[in-house]
Amino acid sequence: MEEETTIFYSWQSDNQQTRSFIEKSLKKVIKKITKQPNLELSPRIDKDTQGEVGAVHIGETIKKKINDCGIFLADVSLVDKAKSGRMIVNQNVVFELGYAIGKKSESMVILVANSDLGDTKDLPFDIAYNRIIEFSPDKDTRGTKFQQSLEFAINAHLESLSKKNEARKVLDLKKDVLDSIRDREPTRSVSEKYFDHLYNQYLLRAPKRYSGSDIAEYKAQTYNRYIETKELTKELFQVLSMAAEYNNKEVLVIAYKHINIISKYYDVVPEDNGQMYGISKDYYELIVYEIFSIILGCVAKDKLWDLLPEIAAAKIDRPSGYSEPRTLEKLYGYPESVLNYYKELTGQNWVIPTTQLIEERFKDQKDILQAYLDGCLLAYFMVNNYPWLVGLLLMSDWQQYVPEYMQEFRKKDFVGILQKVTGMGTLEEYRNHCWAQASRELGGWMLHNDNLLAVFSREGIKTKEDIGSN
């Protein structure tokens, strides 16, 4: 259900034509915007003491309306000359604008001005340096150009407001989830709401529709949108790590199953067409791989091994028209376009670019980086997906990154769970599979290790017979 936000219109009484031109244009734009599909915030106009009854205090009423509005729109058209000869703006508008900037910040303000009344360069400096939408009733009698500019500005502000509102909801829900986990209270309902809202935050940051710019620019946009999601993943990790610490398996499973909110865009990206689909799809693959790896990493840290079969068997819903749901194995992708852009950006032809990208992303969050590595490596032994962060275990300082759970490969119970996950009939069959995975060349001759045998050997697993031997 869409929410409503108010656009407070601070108008000038000095020029009736300007006032009418702005108000008519604003109404047309809002009517058009409210017809947009998937609109999250529906705008409406408010002004002065409109809608108030009785002998209200005008100044206080206007200030309250400015406090409550989502967007403040001010007409800063030049109206007269001061004795000094300088052009001036309506003083009521100046007061309301100053109050709005103090309360809402400049990011929530839209300024418009009638260029027929004077050059905006003559506006007071603290107004003139802002972006101002100029219009000319003389040249643009129907207001077509003005309405286009106004529509673009309002949509941008609505998008910003939606992100802020959603971020506030996510933080509130995060607190509710953490409190419920800590107090060992029911978590199902609040967790579902939290992950729904959080995952939609990732969608709000997804690359915009391809608009005809060159492909290199679109790759850059997709990469930058991914980089912007780091704080979301940090928030997610806090919830997942606490859920694992408190043995709250329900939260971890819900986090995994709700990943379909993002993974559905593997199949359908309605904003794209043709060759651009593969590029923006990279964004969703990066996010999904990150989320399920960190979920598995948190499972591994607290050794909640009985969750692995449930996660591996979970069916991830797909959009209508796709009968077969996804499983963990089918959530894997490879963001080739973004990785090629990253190599160009850094000027390095990385052997395993995913490792470099993710290590740089979480260089200041070692706990998240380790959880990411632990999870993607676990997925490798569960469903054969190439582990994006494996480069950390192939470099010269690899020993500092070895997952604590590697010693579990000596235990029959743990290996038995992985055997069940893979659907292999016997322990010997899984031993052969696991040893083949450990022996597989994962990097190249330029790296310290070619494979994971050194990691296994460090834990006393020197032959395949050592796997599940205890």
C-alpha positions as CSV (number, residue, x, y, z in Angstrom):
1,M,0.0,0.0,0.0
2,E,1.5,3.4,-1.0
3,E,2.0,6.1,1.6
4,E,1.3,9.8,1.1
5,T,3.8,12.6,1.4
6,T,3.1,16.4,1.2
7,I,4.7,18.9,-1.1
8,F,4.5,22.2,0.7
9,Y,4.3,25.0,-1.9
10,S,5.6,28.4,-0.6
11,W,4.1,30.8,-3.1
12,Q,4.5,34.6,-3.7
13,S,1.6,36.9,-3.6
14,D,3.4,39.5,-5.7
15,N,2.6,38.1,-9.2
16,Q,-0.6,36.3,-9.7
17,Q,0.4,34.9,-13.1
18,T,3.5,33.3,-11.7
19,R,1.6,31.8,-8.8
20,S,-1.1,30.4,-11.1
21,F,1.5,29.0,-13.6
22,I,3.4,27.1,-10.9
23,E,0.3,25.8,-9.2
24,K,-1.4,24.5,-12.4
25,S,1.9,22.9,-13.5
26,L,2.4,21.3,-10.1
27,K,-1.1,19.8,-10.1
28,K,-0.6,18.3,-13.6
29,V,2.7,16.8,-12.6
30,I,1.3,15.3,-9.4
31,K,-1.6,13.9,-11.3
32,K,0.8,12.2,-13.7
33,I,3.1,10.9,-11.0
34,T,0.3,9.4,-9.0
35,K,-0.5,7.2,-12.0
36,Q,2.9,5.6,-12.0
37,P,3.0,1.9,-11.2
38,N,4.8,0.7,-8.1
39,L,4.6,4.2,-6.6
40,E,5.6,4.1,-2.9
41,L,5.0,7.7,-2.0
42,S,2.0,9.5,-3.4
43,P,2.5,13.3,-3.4
44,R,-0.1,15.9,-2.6
45,I,0.1,19.7,-2.5
46,D,-0.3,21.8,0.6
47,K,0.3,25.5,1.2
48,D,-0.1,28.4,3.7
49,T,-3.0,27.6,6.1
50,Q,-5.0,25.5,3.6
51,G,-7.2,23.0,5.3
52,E,-7.1,24.7,8.7
53,V,-10.2,26.0,10.4
54,G,-10.7,28.7,13.0
55,A,-8.5,31.6,14.1
56,V,-5.2,29.7,13.6
57,H,-1.8,31.3,14.2
58,I,-0.5,31.7,10.7
59,G,3.2,31.5,11.4
60,E,3.0,28.5,13.7
61,T,0.6,26.7,11.3
62,I,3.0,27.2,8.4
63,K,6.0,26.0,10.4
64,K,4.1,22.9,11.5
65,K,3.2,22.2,7.9
66,I,6.8,22.6,6.8
67,N,7.9,20.3,9.6
68,D,5.5,17.6,8.4
69,C,6.0,17.9,4.7
70,G,8.2,15.6,2.6
71,I,9.2,18.1,0.0
72,F,9.4,21.9,0.2
73,L,8.9,23.8,-3.0
74,A,9.6,27.5,-3.1
75,D,9.0,30.2,-5.7
76,V,12.1,32.4,-5.5
77,S,11.2,34.6,-8.5
78,L,12.5,38.1,-8.3
79,V,9.7,40.5,-7.4
80,D,11.1,44.0,-6.8
81,K,14.1,46.2,-6.4
82,A,15.4,47.3,-3.0
83,K,16.6,50.9,-2.5
84,S,20.1,49.7,-3.2
85,G,19.0,48.7,-6.6
86,R,19.4,45.0,-6.0
87,M,16.5,42.7,-6.9
88,I,14.7,41.0,-4.0
89,V,12.5,37.9,-3.4
90,N,9.3,37.8,-1.5
91,Q,10.3,38.0,2.2
92,N,7.7,35.5,3.4
93,V,9.1,32.9,1.0
94,V,12.6,33.7,2.1
95,F,11.6,33.1,5.8
96,E,9.8,29.9,5.0
97,L,12.8,28.7,2.8
98,G,15.3,29.4,5.6
99,Y,13.1,27.5,8.1
100,A,12.7,24.6,5.7
101,I,16.4,24.3,5.0
102,G,17.0,24.3,8.7
103,K,14.5,21.6,9.4
104,K,14.5,19.5,6.3
105,S,18.0,20.2,4.8
106,E,18.6,21.4,1.3
107,S,18.2,17.9,-0.1
108,M,14.4,18.1,0.4
109,V,14.0,21.5,-1.2
110,I,13.0,22.4,-4.7
111,L,13.4,26.0,-5.9
112,V,11.6,27.4,-9.0
113,A,11.8,30.9,-10.5
114,N,10.1,32.8,-13.3
115,S,13.0,33.9,-15.6
116,D,10.7,36.5,-17.3
117,L,10.9,38.5,-14.1
118,G,14.7,38.6,-13.9
119,D,17.9,36.7,-14.0
120,T,18.4,34.2,-11.2
121,K,22.0,35.3,-11.0
122,D,20.6,38.4,-9.3
123,L,19.1,36.3,-6.5
124,P,20.8,36.6,-3.0
125,F,23.9,34.5,-3.0
126,D,22.7,31.9,-0.5
127,I,19.8,31.2,-2.8
128,A,21.5,31.6,-6.2
129,Y,24.1,28.9,-5.6
130,N,21.3,26.3,-5.3
131,R,19.9,24.4,-8.3
132,I,16.9,26.4,-9.5
133,I,14.3,25.2,-12.0
134,E,13.6,28.2,-14.2
135,F,10.5,28.7,-16.3
136,S,9.2,31.2,-18.7
137,P,5.4,31.7,-19.1
138,D,6.1,33.9,-22.1
139,K,8.1,31.3,-24.0
140,D,6.6,28.1,-22.6
141,T,3.0,29.1,-22.4
142,R,1.7,25.6,-21.7
143,G,4.4,24.9,-19.2
144,T,5.5,21.8,-21.0
145,K,9.2,22.2,-20.4
146,F,8.6,23.4,-16.8
147,Q,6.4,20.4,-16.0
148,Q,9.1,18.0,-17.4
149,S,11.7,19.5,-15.1
150,L,9.4,19.6,-12.2
151,E,8.4,15.9,-12.7
152,F,12.1,14.9,-12.8
153,A,12.9,16.8,-9.6
154,I,9.8,15.5,-7.7
155,N,10.4,11.9,-8.7
156,A,14.1,12.2,-7.6
157,H,13.0,13.6,-4.2
158,L,10.3,10.9,-3.8
159,E,12.8,8.2,-4.5
160,S,15.1,9.7,-1.9
161,L,12.3,9.9,0.6
162,S,11.3,6.3,-0.1
163,K,14.8,5.2,0.7
164,K,15.0,7.2,3.9
165,N,11.5,5.9,5.1
166,E,12.4,2.3,4.2
167,A,15.8,2.7,6.0
168,R,14.0,3.9,9.1
169,K,11.6,0.9,9.0
170,V,14.5,-1.5,8.6
171,L,16.3,-0.1,11.6
172,D,13.2,-0.3,13.7
173,L,12.5,-3.9,12.6
174,K,16.2,-4.8,13.1
175,K,15.9,-3.6,16.8
176,D,12.7,-5.7,17.2
177,V,14.5,-8.8,15.7
178,L,17.6,-8.4,17.9
179,D,15.5,-7.8,21.0
180,S,13.4,-10.9,20.2
181,I,16.4,-13.1,19.6
182,R,18.1,-11.8,22.8
183,D,15.0,-12.2,24.9
184,R,14.3,-15.6,23.3
185,E,10.8,-14.5,22.2
186,P,9.0,-15.6,19.0
187,T,10.9,-14.3,16.0
188,R,9.0,-15.6,12.9
189,S,6.7,-12.6,12.2
190,V,9.2,-9.8,12.9
191,S,11.9,-11.6,11.0
192,E,9.8,-12.0,7.9
193,K,9.0,-8.3,8.0
194,Y,12.6,-7.4,8.6
195,F,14.1,-9.4,5.8
196,D,11.3,-8.3,3.4
197,H,12.1,-4.7,4.1
198,L,15.9,-5.2,4.1
199,Y,16.0,-7.1,0.9
200,N,13.8,-4.4,-0.7
201,Q,16.5,-1.9,0.3
202,Y,18.9,-3.8,-2.0
203,L,16.3,-3.5,-4.8
204,L,16.0,0.2,-4.2
205,R,19.7,0.5,-4.9
206,A,19.6,-1.6,-8.1
207,P,20.9,0.0,-11.3
208,K,18.4,2.1,-13.1
209,R,16.9,1.4,-16.5
210,Y,19.4,1.6,-19.3
211,S,18.8,5.0,-21.0
212,G,21.0,4.8,-24.1
213,S,24.3,5.7,-22.6
214,D,27.3,3.6,-23.5
215,I,27.7,0.2,-22.1
216,A,30.9,1.1,-20.1
217,E,28.9,3.8,-18.3
218,Y,26.1,1.3,-17.5
219,K,28.7,-1.2,-16.1
220,A,30.1,1.6,-13.9
221,Q,26.6,2.3,-12.6
222,T,26.0,-1.3,-11.8
223,Y,29.3,-1.6,-10.0
224,N,28.7,1.6,-8.0
225,R,25.2,0.5,-7.0
226,Y,26.7,-2.7,-5.6
227,I,29.3,-0.8,-3.7
228,E,26.6,1.4,-2.1
229,T,25.0,-1.7,-0.5
230,K,27.8,-2.4,1.9
231,E,26.0,-0.8,4.9
232,L,23.0,-3.0,4.3
233,T,25.1,-6.1,4.4
234,K,26.8,-4.9,7.6
235,E,23.3,-4.5,9.2
236,L,22.3,-8.0,7.9
237,F,25.4,-9.6,9.4
238,Q,24.6,-8.2,12.8
239,V,21.2,-10.0,12.8
240,L,22.5,-13.2,11.3
241,S,25.5,-13.5,13.7
242,M,23.3,-12.9,16.7
243,A,20.7,-15.4,15.5
244,A,23.5,-18.1,15.1
245,E,25.0,-17.2,18.5
246,Y,21.6,-17.7,20.2
247,N,21.0,-20.8,18.2
248,N,17.9,-19.2,16.6
249,K,17.7,-21.3,13.4
250,E,14.3,-20.0,12.5
251,V,15.8,-16.5,11.7
252,L,18.6,-18.0,9.6
253,V,16.2,-20.1,7.5
254,I,13.8,-17.2,7.0
255,A,16.7,-15.0,5.9
256,Y,17.6,-17.6,3.3
257,K,14.2,-18.4,2.0
258,H,13.3,-14.7,1.6
259,I,16.2,-14.3,-0.7
260,N,13.8,-14.9,-3.6
261,I,12.8,-11.2,-3.2
262,I,16.2,-10.5,-5.0
263,S,16.9,-13.7,-6.9
264,K,13.6,-13.4,-8.9
265,Y,15.5,-10.8,-11.0
266,Y,17.7,-13.6,-12.3
267,D,14.7,-14.4,-14.5
268,V,12.9,-11.1,-15.0
269,V,14.3,-7.6,-15.2
270,P,11.4,-5.6,-16.6
271,E,13.5,-2.4,-16.6
272,D,15.9,-3.8,-19.1
273,N,16.0,-5.2,-22.6
274,G,18.4,-6.9,-25.0
275,Q,22.1,-6.8,-24.2
276,M,21.7,-4.8,-21.0
277,Y,20.0,-7.6,-19.1
278,G,23.2,-9.5,-18.5
279,I,24.9,-6.4,-17.0
280,S,22.2,-5.5,-14.5
281,K,21.7,-9.1,-13.7
282,D,25.3,-9.0,-12.3
283,Y,24.0,-6.7,-9.5
284,Y,21.5,-9.3,-8.3
285,E,24.0,-12.1,-8.5
286,L,26.5,-10.2,-6.4
287,I,23.9,-9.5,-3.7
288,V,22.4,-13.0,-3.6
289,Y,25.8,-14.7,-3.5
290,E,26.9,-12.4,-0.7
291,I,23.8,-13.0,1.4
292,F,23.7,-16.8,1.2
293,S,27.4,-17.0,1.8
294,I,27.2,-14.9,4.9
295,I,24.2,-16.9,6.1
296,L,26.2,-20.2,5.7
297,G,29.2,-18.5,7.3
298,C,27.2,-17.7,10.4
299,V,25.8,-21.2,10.5
300,A,29.4,-22.5,10.3
301,K,30.8,-20.2,13.0
302,D,28.4,-21.7,15.6
303,K,28.4,-25.2,14.1
304,L,24.6,-25.4,13.4
305,W,25.3,-28.3,11.0
306,D,21.8,-29.7,11.2
307,L,20.6,-26.6,9.3
308,L,22.6,-27.5,6.2
309,P,20.2,-30.1,4.8
310,E,17.3,-27.8,5.3
311,I,19.0,-24.9,3.5
312,A,20.2,-27.1,0.7
313,A,16.7,-28.5,0.1
314,A,14.8,-25.3,0.5
315,K,12.9,-24.2,-2.6
316,I,13.4,-20.6,-3.6
317,D,10.3,-19.2,-5.3
318,R,10.6,-17.8,-8.8
319,P,8.4,-15.4,-10.8
320,S,5.1,-16.7,-12.2
321,G,5.6,-18.6,-15.3
322,Y,8.7,-20.5,-14.0
323,S,7.5,-23.8,-12.6
324,E,10.7,-25.1,-11.2
325,P,11.9,-23.3,-8.0
326,R,15.6,-22.6,-7.4
327,T,17.8,-24.3,-4.9
328,L,21.2,-23.3,-3.4
329,E,23.0,-24.7,-6.4
330,K,20.9,-22.6,-8.9
331,L,21.4,-19.4,-7.0
332,Y,25.0,-19.2,-8.2
333,G,26.0,-16.8,-11.0
334,Y,29.2,-15.1,-12.2
335,P,29.0,-11.2,-12.6
336,E,31.4,-11.1,-15.5
337,S,30.6,-7.6,-16.7
338,V,31.1,-6.0,-13.3
339,L,34.3,-7.9,-12.8
340,N,35.6,-6.8,-16.1
341,Y,34.8,-3.2,-15.2
342,Y,36.5,-3.7,-11.8
343,K,39.7,-4.9,-13.5
344,E,39.7,-1.9,-15.8
345,L,39.0,0.4,-12.8
346,T,41.9,-1.0,-10.8
347,G,44.2,-1.5,-13.8
348,Q,44.9,-5.1,-12.6
349,N,44.2,-8.4,-14.4
350,W,43.3,-10.2,-11.2
351,V,43.6,-14.0,-11.3
352,I,40.5,-14.3,-9.1
353,P,38.8,-10.9,-9.4
354,T,35.9,-11.9,-7.1
355,T,38.4,-12.3,-4.2
356,Q,39.9,-8.9,-4.8
357,L,36.6,-7.2,-5.1
358,I,35.1,-8.7,-1.9
359,E,38.3,-8.4,0.1
360,E,38.5,-4.7,-0.8
361,R,34.8,-4.3,0.1
362,F,35.1,-5.7,3.6
363,K,38.8,-4.8,4.4
364,D,37.6,-3.0,7.5
365,Q,35.1,-5.8,8.5
366,K,37.3,-8.8,9.1
367,D,34.4,-10.7,10.8
368,I,32.2,-10.3,7.7
369,L,35.0,-11.2,5.3
370,Q,35.7,-14.4,7.3
371,A,32.0,-15.3,7.4
372,Y,31.7,-14.7,3.7
373,L,34.7,-16.9,3.0
374,D,33.5,-19.6,5.4
375,G,30.1,-19.6,3.7
376,C,31.1,-19.7,0.1
377,L,33.7,-22.4,0.8
378,L,31.0,-24.5,2.6
379,A,28.7,-24.0,-0.4
380,Y,31.6,-25.3,-2.6
381,F,31.6,-28.6,-0.7
382,M,27.8,-28.8,-0.6
383,V,26.8,-28.0,-4.2
384,N,30.1,-27.4,-6.1
385,N,29.7,-23.7,-6.6
386,Y,33.1,-22.0,-7.2
387,P,34.0,-20.1,-4.0
388,W,34.5,-16.5,-4.9
389,L,36.8,-15.8,-2.0
390,V,38.9,-18.8,-2.4
391,G,41.8,-16.6,-3.4
392,L,42.4,-15.8,0.3
393,L,43.3,-19.5,0.8
394,L,45.6,-19.6,-2.2
395,M,47.8,-16.6,-1.4
396,S,51.0,-16.5,0.7
397,D,49.2,-15.4,3.9
398,W,46.5,-18.0,3.5
399,Q,46.8,-19.5,7.0
400,Q,45.2,-16.6,8.7
401,Y,42.0,-17.2,6.7
402,V,41.5,-20.9,7.2
403,P,37.9,-21.5,8.4
404,E,37.7,-23.0,11.9
405,Y,35.3,-25.6,10.7
406,M,37.9,-27.3,8.4
407,Q,38.8,-29.6,11.2
408,E,35.2,-30.9,11.1
409,F,36.1,-32.7,7.9
410,R,37.8,-35.3,10.1
411,K,34.5,-36.1,11.8
412,K,32.2,-38.7,10.5
413,D,29.0,-36.9,11.7
414,F,29.9,-33.7,9.9
415,V,30.9,-35.5,6.7
416,G,27.7,-37.5,6.9
417,I,25.7,-34.3,6.9
418,L,27.5,-33.2,3.7
419,Q,27.0,-36.6,2.2
420,K,23.2,-36.2,2.8
421,V,23.2,-32.7,1.3
422,T,24.9,-33.9,-1.9
423,G,22.7,-37.0,-2.1
424,M,25.6,-39.4,-2.3
425,G,24.9,-42.9,-1.3
426,T,28.0,-43.8,0.8
427,L,30.6,-42.2,2.9
428,E,33.3,-43.4,0.5
429,E,31.5,-41.8,-2.4
430,Y,31.5,-38.4,-0.6
431,R,35.2,-38.9,0.4
432,N,36.1,-39.2,-3.2
433,H,34.1,-36.2,-4.1
434,C,35.4,-34.1,-1.3
435,W,39.0,-35.0,-2.1
436,A,38.5,-34.2,-5.7
437,Q,37.1,-30.8,-4.7
438,A,40.1,-30.2,-2.5
439,S,42.5,-31.2,-5.2
440,R,40.9,-29.2,-8.0
441,E,43.0,-26.3,-9.3
442,L,41.2,-23.2,-8.2
443,G,43.7,-20.5,-9.0
444,G,46.7,-20.4,-11.3
445,W,50.5,-20.7,-11.3
446,M,50.9,-17.2,-10.0
447,L,49.3,-18.0,-6.6
448,H,51.0,-19.6,-3.6
449,N,48.6,-22.6,-3.6
450,D,47.0,-24.3,-6.6
451,N,44.2,-25.9,-4.6
452,L,43.0,-26.6,-1.0
453,L,45.2,-29.6,-0.2
454,A,47.4,-27.4,2.0
455,V,44.4,-26.2,3.9
456,F,43.3,-29.8,4.5
457,S,46.8,-30.9,5.4
458,R,47.0,-28.1,8.1
459,E,44.1,-29.8,9.8
460,G,45.8,-33.2,9.7
461,I,43.8,-34.4,6.6
462,K,46.6,-35.6,4.4
463,T,44.7,-38.3,2.4
464,K,41.1,-38.9,1.5
465,E,40.9,-41.6,4.1
466,D,41.3,-39.0,6.8
467,I,38.0,-37.4,5.7
468,G,35.3,-38.5,8.2
469,S,37.8,-40.9,10.0
470,N,36.8,-39.9,13.5
